[in-house]
Amino acid sequence: MKKQTPNFSLAICLCGLTFYLMLFGCARPAPDTAVKIDSEFSRSMTAGRLAFDQGLIDQAARFYQQALRRARAMDNASQIGDAAYNLAACWIHLNQLEKARDLLDEAKTEIASIHGNIADIQLVEAKVAWLQGNPGEALMLADQVLSSPGFHPTDYLRLQVYLLRGQIACDKDDAALALQELQKAKSIARLVSDHPLQADLSALAGRIHLIKNEPVMAAKEFDSETRLLRQAKRYREMAHALQNAAEAYLSADNYSLAADRFFRAARSTFAQGQNSAAMKLGHLALSAADKAEDQSVKIRARALLDEIETASGQ
C-alpha cells in the first residue's frame, strides 16, 4: 500500500498542541509590586476561563478582551500579561494568528517588565510560528525555552517543547527524529497528570505511525487521543481527532470503522455549530458506510445530513 501521509489543516494541527490558559496572578511579581486583584478584572478572567473550558471560544475572547481593557486601565503589568496571553489563546483557536502574535508580544513585554517567567508565553509563540508555516523560527523559540537563563521551564513546558519538535519532524516525514522527540516527551509524561497533554502524545504517535505506513496503529492512537480529549472536555479538538482516526482507518481499508468515526466527528461538529464542516464529514461517513455496506451508519448519516440541511436552510 502506498504511504499515506496526512495533509494536516490548521484545526487538525491544533489537536497536537495544547494551549494552556494562565490563571491570573501567575506572573509572580516581586512582593513590592504585588497588588490586590481587581474584582472587575477577576470576574472577567473567571468568566473567560469557564467559557474557554466549555469550548465557547468566541465568548471567552469577549471576556478576556474586557479583562485586558480593565488591566490596561489600571496599568497593571501582571494582569495585562495574563489577560493578553489568554486572549491570544482564544485567537489561536479561532485561527487569528497575527492577532495572537501581537498579544503574545504584549504579554511577554509586560511580564518581563516585572521580572516574571516568560517561558510559557515564548512556547506559545513557538507553536504559533509553526502554525504560520515558520518551522525554523518555531524551533529557535522552543529551544530557547529550554536553554535560556531565567526561563526555568516546568515539566509541562519541557514536555510540550518535545511534542512541538516531534510535530515539526513529522512535517518533514522524519519519523526517526519524531520518535526521538516522542520518547523524550514520554520520559517526563509520567510526571504530568494532564489529559490534554496525554492526548498530544497520542496525536504525535499517530502521525509517526502514518509516516511509517502503519495506519491501523495510527488510528488506534487517534482513538486514544479522542478518548482523552473527551475526558478533558475539549470537544472541538476531539472532533478533529475523530476525523484523523477516520482517515487512518480509511487508509487501512477498514471502511466500517472509518464510517463510524466520520459520523461521530460530523455529529459533534454539527452540535458545535459548524454546519459546513459537519456536512462534509457527514458525506464522508455516508461514502465509507456505502463501501462497508454498513446500513446502521448509512441510516444515521443520512438522518444527520437531513438535519444539517434543515438547520442550514437548504
C-alpha distance (Angstrom), angle and dihedral (degrees) to the residues before:
residue distance angle dihedral
M1 . . .
K2 3.78 . .
K3 3.78 114.7 .
Q4 3.78 112.1 -96.3
T5 3.78 111.2 -148.0
P6 3.79 111.3 179.3
N7 3.77 122.6 -122.3
F8 3.78 97.8 -137.0
S9 3.78 117.4 -151.5
L10 3.79 120.1 -151.5
A11 3.78 93.1 -98.0
I12 3.78 92.3 52.0
C13 3.79 91.0 47.0
L14 3.76 89.1 57.2
C15 3.79 88.7 64.0
G16 3.77 88.4 69.0
L17 3.78 94.9 48.4
T18 3.77 123.4 65.5
F19 3.81 114.2 -150.2
Y20 3.79 110.6 -161.2
L21 3.76 126.7 -158.0
M22 3.76 121.5 -132.5
L23 3.75 121.1 -122.8
F24 3.78 106.9 -131.0
G25 3.77 113.5 -98.5
C26 3.80 93.8 32.1
A27 3.79 93.3 121.2
R28 3.81 88.7 79.5
P29 3.81 99.4 -146.7
A30 3.76 120.1 -159.3
P31 3.84 113.4 -80.2
D32 3.78 94.2 -106.1
T33 3.81 91.3 56.0
A34 3.81 97.0 45.1
V35 3.80 115.3 112.9
K36 3.76 135.0 -178.4
I37 3.82 113.2 -87.6
D38 3.81 110.2 -102.6
S39 3.82 111.2 -119.4
E40 3.81 94.8 -134.6
F41 3.80 91.4 49.9
S42 3.79 90.9 46.5
R43 3.81 93.5 51.5
S44 3.80 92.7 50.5
M45 3.80 93.1 46.9
T46 3.79 92.8 48.2
A47 3.80 92.2 48.0
G48 3.79 89.9 48.7
R49 3.77 91.9 51.8
L50 3.80 92.6 49.8
A51 3.81 92.2 49.0
F52 3.81 92.4 47.0
D53 3.80 92.8 49.9
Q54 3.81 88.7 52.6
G55 3.80 91.5 51.9
L56 3.82 93.2 -109.4
I57 3.78 93.2 134.0
D58 3.81 98.7 163.3
Q59 3.79 90.3 51.9
A60 3.80 91.5 45.8
A61 3.81 90.0 52.6
R62 3.80 91.0 54.9
F63 3.79 91.9 52.4
Y64 3.80 93.0 46.8
Q65 3.80 90.1 48.7
Q66 3.80 88.3 55.2
A67 3.81 90.1 48.9
L68 3.79 92.0 49.1
R69 3.79 91.9 49.5
R70 3.81 90.0 51.7
A71 3.81 92.8 46.6
R72 3.80 91.4 50.5
A73 3.79 90.3 49.7
M74 3.79 89.3 54.5
D75 3.83 92.4 44.3
N76 3.80 88.2 -131.8
A77 3.80 108.8 159.4
S78 3.81 96.2 -165.0
Q79 3.78 94.2 50.7
I80 3.82 93.3 41.7
G81 3.79 87.9 54.6
D82 3.80 94.6 48.8
A83 3.81 95.1 45.9
A84 3.82 93.5 44.8
Y85 3.81 91.0 49.5
N86 3.80 93.1 50.2
L87 3.80 93.1 45.6
A88 3.80 88.1 50.6
A89 3.82 89.6 55.0
C90 3.80 88.9 55.2
W91 3.81 92.7 49.9
I92 3.80 89.9 50.2
H93 3.79 91.2 55.7
L94 3.81 88.5 48.0
N95 3.82 91.3 50.2
Q96 3.81 93.6 -114.7
L97 3.78 93.1 134.1
E98 3.82 100.2 161.6
K99 3.80 90.4 53.0
A100 3.79 88.2 49.4
R101 3.81 93.0 51.5
D102 3.81 91.7 51.7
L103 3.79 91.5 50.9
L104 3.79 93.2 46.0
D105 3.80 89.1 52.5
E106 3.80 89.3 52.0
A107 3.80 91.8 47.7
K108 3.79 91.6 48.8
T109 3.81 92.9 50.0
E110 3.80 94.1 48.5
I111 3.81 96.5 45.5
A112 3.81 91.6 45.6
S113 3.80 89.7 52.0
I114 3.82 89.6 64.4
H115 3.81 92.5 41.0
G116 3.79 93.3 -108.6
N117 3.80 125.3 154.9
I118 3.81 109.8 -89.5
A119 3.82 96.9 -180.0
D120 3.80 94.2 107.5
I121 3.81 92.0 49.2
Q122 3.80 92.3 49.9
L123 3.81 91.0 49.7
V124 3.79 90.5 55.8
E125 3.82 88.1 48.3
A126 3.80 87.4 55.4
K127 3.80 91.6 51.0
V128 3.78 92.0 49.7
A129 3.81 91.0 48.7
W130 3.80 87.9 55.3
L131 3.79 92.3 48.8
Q132 3.81 88.4 51.0
G133 3.80 90.2 56.7
N134 3.81 97.6 -102.4
P135 3.83 104.4 121.2
G136 3.81 93.8 161.6
E137 3.79 92.1 56.9
A138 3.80 90.3 43.0
L139 3.80 92.2 54.8
M140 3.81 92.3 46.1
L141 3.81 92.5 52.1
A142 3.81 92.5 43.9
D143 3.80 93.1 49.4
Q144 3.80 89.8 51.5
V145 3.80 89.2 56.8
L146 3.80 88.4 62.6
S147 3.80 100.1 36.3
S148 3.81 109.7 31.1
P149 3.82 115.8 101.8
G150 3.78 113.6 -112.9
F151 3.80 97.0 24.1
H152 3.83 95.3 100.7
P153 3.83 96.7 -170.8
T154 3.78 116.4 -150.6
D155 3.80 123.1 -135.3
Y156 3.81 87.1 -98.4
L157 3.79 91.4 58.3
R158 3.80 95.6 42.3
L159 3.79 90.1 52.4
Q160 3.79 91.1 50.0
V161 3.81 92.0 49.8
Y162 3.81 90.2 55.7
L163 3.80 90.7 47.1
L164 3.80 91.5 51.2
R165 3.79 91.2 49.1
G166 3.78 88.6 50.4
Q167 3.80 92.8 51.3
I168 3.81 90.9 50.6
A169 3.80 90.0 49.9
C170 3.81 88.8 52.3
D171 3.79 89.6 53.6
K172 3.81 86.1 60.5
D173 3.82 91.9 46.2
D174 3.81 88.1 -117.2
A175 3.80 99.7 146.3
A176 3.81 93.8 169.9
L177 3.81 94.1 56.3
A178 3.80 91.9 41.7
L179 3.80 89.8 52.4
Q180 3.81 90.6 51.6
E181 3.80 90.1 53.9
L182 3.82 91.1 45.8
Q183 3.81 90.5 53.3
K184 3.82 90.2 50.9
A185 3.79 89.4 51.1
K186 3.79 92.4 48.1
S187 3.80 90.9 50.4
I188 3.79 90.1 66.9
A189 3.82 98.8 27.3
R190 3.80 90.4 89.8
L191 3.80 87.0 65.1
V192 3.81 91.8 54.9
S193 3.80 119.8 69.7
D194 3.78 101.3 -166.0
H195 3.82 128.9 126.2
P196 3.84 97.2 -151.7
L197 3.79 92.3 52.2
Q198 3.80 91.2 46.1
A199 3.81 86.2 51.3
D200 3.80 89.2 52.7
L201 3.81 89.2 55.6
S202 3.80 90.0 54.5
A203 3.81 91.5 46.3
L204 3.80 91.7 54.4
A205 3.80 92.5 44.2
G206 3.80 89.0 51.6
R207 3.80 92.5 53.7
I208 3.80 90.9 48.9
H209 3.80 91.0 52.8
L210 3.80 90.0 50.9
I211 3.79 91.6 53.0
K212 3.81 88.3 50.1
N213 3.82 89.8 51.3
E214 3.81 93.5 -112.2
P215 3.81 101.1 130.7
V216 3.81 96.8 163.1
M217 3.80 92.1 55.1
A218 3.79 89.1 44.3
A219 3.80 91.1 52.7
K220 3.80 91.1 51.5
E221 3.81 90.1 52.9
F222 3.81 90.6 50.0
D223 3.81 88.9 49.0
S224 3.81 88.1 53.7
E225 3.80 89.6 48.5
T226 3.80 89.1 51.6
R227 3.80 92.0 52.8
L228 3.80 93.6 48.4
L229 3.80 93.4 47.6
R230 3.80 90.1 49.4
Q231 3.80 89.4 53.5
A232 3.79 89.1 49.7
K233 3.84 90.8 49.1
R234 3.81 90.5 -122.6
Y235 3.77 93.6 141.8
R236 3.79 99.6 164.1
E237 3.80 91.4 55.8
M238 3.80 89.7 40.9
A239 3.81 91.4 59.8
H240 3.81 90.6 53.7
A241 3.81 90.9 48.2
L242 3.81 87.6 54.3
Q243 3.79 89.0 51.8
N244 3.81 91.0 50.9
A245 3.80 90.1 50.4
A246 3.80 90.2 49.2
E247 3.80 92.5 51.6
A248 3.80 91.3 48.1
Y249 3.80 91.8 50.7
L250 3.79 88.0 47.8
S251 3.81 89.5 54.7
A252 3.81 87.9 52.5
D253 3.83 90.5 51.2
N254 3.80 90.4 -117.5
Y255 3.80 93.6 138.5
S256 3.79 95.6 170.0
L257 3.82 95.1 58.7
A258 3.81 90.3 39.4
A259 3.80 90.0 54.8
D260 3.81 91.3 49.0
R261 3.81 93.5 50.6
F262 3.81 93.5 44.2
F263 3.80 89.9 50.5
R264 3.79 93.8 49.4
A265 3.81 90.7 46.9
A266 3.81 89.9 50.7
R267 3.79 93.1 47.9
S268 3.82 93.7 49.3
T269 3.80 92.7 44.2
F270 3.81 91.4 50.1
A271 3.80 91.3 48.9
Q272 3.81 87.9 54.2
G273 3.79 91.0 56.1
Q274 3.80 99.5 -104.5
N275 3.80 97.8 128.1
S276 3.81 99.2 166.1
A277 3.80 94.5 50.4
A278 3.80 90.4 43.8
M279 3.80 90.4 53.0
K280 3.81 91.9 54.8
L281 3.80 92.0 47.6
G282 3.79 90.8 47.2
H283 3.80 91.3 55.4
L284 3.81 90.1 48.4
A285 3.80 88.6 52.2
L286 3.79 91.0 50.5
S287 3.82 92.5 48.4
A288 3.81 92.8 49.7
A289 3.80 91.1 45.6
D290 3.81 89.8 52.7
K291 3.81 90.5 53.9
A292 3.80 90.5 46.6
E293 3.81 92.0 44.6
D294 3.80 86.0 -131.8
Q295 3.79 104.7 160.2
S296 3.80 94.3 -177.0
V297 3.81 94.5 59.8
K298 3.82 91.4 39.6
I299 3.79 91.1 57.1
R300 3.80 93.2 46.3
A301 3.81 93.1 44.7
R302 3.81 92.7 50.8
A303 3.81 91.0 48.2
L304 3.81 90.5 49.7
L305 3.81 92.3 48.4
D306 3.80 89.6 51.2
E307 3.79 89.7 51.3
I308 3.80 92.0 49.0
E309 3.81 91.9 48.9
T310 3.80 90.7 50.5
A311 3.80 91.7 49.0
S312 3.81 90.3 47.9
G313 3.80 92.6 50.7
Q314 3.79 93.6 -116.8
